[in-house]
Each structure stands twice: as structure tokens, then as C-alpha cells.
């Protein structure tokens, strides 16, 4: 038994008395660490009880056999070198229900992200070779007496039924090992820097929807395939009985290719779970892994698999849904659906690029492009705040002083070959600009000065890293750039080979970042900084116009450069009008097919509608031929694809080495859908005032949009009628709104329901 610790609680110290402990066990084995200790008094005398815990790895905590919360994959993924979140759970009622006797605490410990062989191209990146967990149960009795049960080397350790656990490769659960004959293991203390411990601020990862199979059939090769109808992130759980030792194998994939499971896009990730039966009725749920999948291949099932045997559990960070949209065009509705599900699947502890292959990293460029869209669909304040704190920690401790391309930056531990593109840090546009653009999105969505102040230092460091590499001309045209990544005209094997000049893209991005940093500094009362960044912005704008703008043309003369110049206010007056006309010409010349990549896609429809070409923006949105936003929808997509043609029209997977069917970045057009088609825009940061300004266009006859502000729900609906456009607005009490009607009239209203008719 573990002795009790009765030292007083120190509210400023996390896990003050707990020792980080692990066990000597095979690397793939999940271990169970446990203790049984007396409380010394009746449980009916308990006034309150909390369990605090964290790990290098992932853990699940139980008291008297009951999980302490519905959280999974705790403590999640952060920049462990500087920030290790501690979860604190109220376990008062759980302890009281236990009646009398000793309390048993169990901590199941697995590899998680800490020892996950993360990355791609055989990076096999890890934070360390030993995982560990720490926990502390604090019980307060009605008379004020305290009891503590912390982890220590006096705890016991044993093997578990989880004989293999890997985020990329999957999990093996052997139900035969549940019979109580686990192998005893040696408990070892593990040194962990306690200065890294922080209270958890990001929402926990939890289970959400549960989906049943929509179809079960045999593939041409005779494999049993299961379709859950939705590309999701999570796992499959089941209850099954069969002969002891029977091994059931579940292989996961997002798509089918010519009737078989399409596993090539997974690259080295096995994405395979194995369940070994005990002979009794066994329940399996592989909670130390996750997969991105719609389809599952089942092998070894005793008898015939039915729709009642399996269920897919959707897992992601627990965020409140805030934005909704639907309209008369079913394919657009599906596109919005795909964006929402793409965010759910990739907002799992960190904002990842994809959830299925051997990568699943927090690529900064993806969230830079998508943050505004994400913050309309869900409340991202806690989630992205936590991630940005990791970004700042990585930046402040980076030897090169630049924003890494992924946060948390596990790639610094990668075993890449010499000369690999990510082996050395570089200041990069869009990816590095996440240090500015993500806080900008949060500022617009929530108007929180505290968040802005917390993330302002990273803006400064990023801009200073860019200043160091500018050309004498003031252009950002030096060094490595991703550019307009995944331009649909780039060859599959070279996604950086875009039409847009990377220097044009980077210099435009620098202007946007410097301009907002100046605005942020002004808001925060940093007058000298505001002048500094405003001056950098002015110099950058002047250099852009001098070297890249020639009459009505911008260097490289493609949609992306015009979209950036217009949306970032790099051109004005007649130059802006000319840029808008040229952009519309380019869009028409390509028959409304998308021609932009990561850089231009979030802005191209905005640039069209802002320069009087809303009809062209609608036609671009509604195009169904590849490349387009709706082409994947016509191909049955239920999430946004990484490539415009991740699946070719003949049902063959794109031959490119990186092909994902759940990548949210190119879905950033939904920000325009919500604000321009739907018509809900913040008139000031945080929606303290709103602007209702739907811009109807060809192909959509009605639209309904809602957004949950801090004061209540804003709803907007419009539809065409014989009288014109009928608009209905519903506002929370006291919320002021400026209503801009399609005919140009402006109405000022406050709270309540309002109806208008416009020509």
C-alpha cells in the first residue's frame, strides 16, 4: 500500500508531491500502474476530492475501476519541452459512491505522441525513450482534514491487455490477458522537468458521435469491407464472442480504390487494430490510437459481420459548435458539411494537416489558411490559444529564431537525411505567418485583449525573423518558400511548383502580417511598436508596388497574386479596380475552374466579390468540374481533400506521394460562404456589433446562416421572391447590427427580429 501524504495543499504547485513513474516493459506494451490506499475515514465524510494527473505519453485514470472522466488521449499533445498540461478532475461523487474500504487508483500508460515515432519519410521522431505518468488524489473531509495519495515508487506496475499501441500503426488488445494474471513489472522513477507543468487550458479530447455501418460487403478479392458513410477520426469498438485466441484484424482507410481498401495514401502508417478473443464475451475499444477512415476491412471475425457488431466512435477536442449554414444548393451544403467534419477530425489536441497517414502534424500553414473558417464553425478560443502558446514556446527556443513549419515541432528530433527540406529552419510565408494570422482570426472572432497580448510577442519574433532575410529592395524574395502550395497546375510530384512567384506571395504576406501587428500593438498600447510595424508595412507595400505591379498587371499574372494584392490592400484606386478586372478575366478564361493553392484559395472569392465580381465568385464556387470545390463532393467526399484531385475521375487515387482525403486548408472558402453568401460578419472584433450583409448571386436561391456570439445567436435568412430578395434577421437582445441590403440600403437595428425586402 502507498503511504498517505498529509502536507498542506499548495495551490500554486501542480502535482507537488507526486513522483513521475514508469515501468520496465516492452516498448509497444501499455502498462498499468496502481496503488491501493486507506482513506482512514468514512467516505461519507468527504467534502471534496480531486485527481490531478499528467504524463509523458497518454494515460487513462480510474478510481475503484471507474474512469475519472470521459477524456481520452490525455494529456494531449503540446510542446512537452516547455508545456506539459495537468488535468484536474473532480472525483468527489465517484469516491463517495465507493462506500467503505481502501481506494484503488489505476493509471494505464501508453506511448501517445511522446514516444510515437512521429513524422514522415522515416523521421521516427520522439521526445524521449521512456514514458511516465504522475498523479495525485487530494481528499478534503468535512472538518477540513486533508488526505493525499500521490504516485511514488511504492506503487505497483503490471502488464496490460494492450500489447501494442501506436498512434500511426494501431493497437492490439488481447482479452485473454484480462483474467488477472498480468506480469508484474518494476516501477521506475522518471526525471521530468516540473517547470514545464501548466494547468490544462485546451479543451480535452473526448468521444462524440457514434456511427453504425451503412454497408457491409465483400470486395472483388473477397475481403469483408465496412462503410460507415462518413470520413471520420476515431476508432471502431465492438463486442464479440468466439474461440479463445481468435485474432480479429481491422484495417482502416479513407477511400476505396477499384473496389478494394485504398491504403496507399497512408504511406508507412499501418492503421490496423487487432483484437484477440478470450472465449468469453469480449468488449474492445482501442483508445490509445486513432485513425482517419470511412472504410474498414475486417479479417478473422467469427461468423458473419453484421451492422450490429461494429460502431465507429468519433473523437476530437471538445469544442462548442457556433456556426451553421444551409442553402438551396445541396452540393454547397455538403461542402460546408465536409469543412465541419474536416475540422473535427483535424482538431484533435492540435490543429493537424491530416489525421490518417504517417504525419498528423500541426502544420502552421494549414491553420494560417483556415483559422477564420474554423473560428466561425466552432469556439476555438481555448484550443487555438493553447496551440499558439506552444508556437510561442517553440519560437522563443528555436536556434534559428523562426516559426517552425509544424507546432509542436517534433521534427527537430527527426532522422531526416542531410539536405532534407525541413532539416534546417527557415522563415516562411503563410506557415510562419501563422504567428500573426491565427491571433488575428481569434481577435476578430472573440475580441479578447488578453489573448491578443499573450500572442503578440510571437508576432514580434516572427516579423523580426523576416526582417533579417529581406532583400535590399525590401522584398521577401530570398530563401525557401512553400509559395502557393498545391496549385492545381503543379505536377503531383512537385506541389510547390506554382504559377505564383513565391516572392510575390511572401512579400504580400509580410505586408498583411506587419499591418496587423501594428494594429495589435496600437490596441495593446504599445505606441512605439505600432509605429515600427506600420513603417515596415508601408515600406513593404511600396516595394511590392514598385517591383511587382506594372500598370494593371502583377508579376506572374495568376489568380493568387491578384487575390492577395486585393484582399491585403496592396493596391488601391484604379490599380485595385484593374486587379479585380484581371482576376475576373483569369477566372473566366479557365472556365471557372480553381487555379489557386494554399496561398490564394482562402482569398480568391473574397477578392472577386470585393471588386464587384460577385457573380464570378459564385460561378467559381459552384463549378463542379475538376479542379473545383464541388468536384470532390460530386465524387462522394465527406471531408475536404488535400488535393483538388486527390481522387481522379476514374476512381484512381492521385499518384502524388502525399494524398489525403481529410485536409481542411482548401476548405477555407467557407469563410466567404458564411460571411458573403450567408451574410454574418463582425462589425467589430468579438461580434459586439455585427454587420448583416448577404450578397446573393447566381445559382443559390436562398440561404440560412447562424452564429452563436457571446451574447446569443445571430440568425440570417434570405430568399429570392417575386418582390426581390426577402431578408430576415434575428439578433440577441441589445445587440446592434448594421444591415446592408443587396440594393445598397443600410439599416441600423438593435436586437430582436427584423424583416426587409430588397430589389
PyMOL commands that set and color helices and strands:
alter all, ss='L'
color gray80, all
select helices_A, chain A and resi 43-45+92-96+175-179+194-196+264-266+330-346+364-377+381-396+410-413+434-446+449-467+502-523+527-548+559-567+573-589+598-601+604-610+614-622+631-634+665-677+685-687
alter helices_A, ss='H'
color red, helices_A
select strands_A, chain A and resi 21-23+31-37+46-56+58-63+66-67+84-90+103-110+132-141+146-150+156-159+162-166+170-174+184-185+187-189+197-199+205-212+215-218+224-241+247-253+256-257+260-261+272-276+281-285+291-299+310-317+323-327+549-550+553-554+680-682+689-692+702-709+712-721+724-740+746-758
alter strands_A, ss='S'
color yellow, strands_A
deselect
rebuild
show_as cartoon
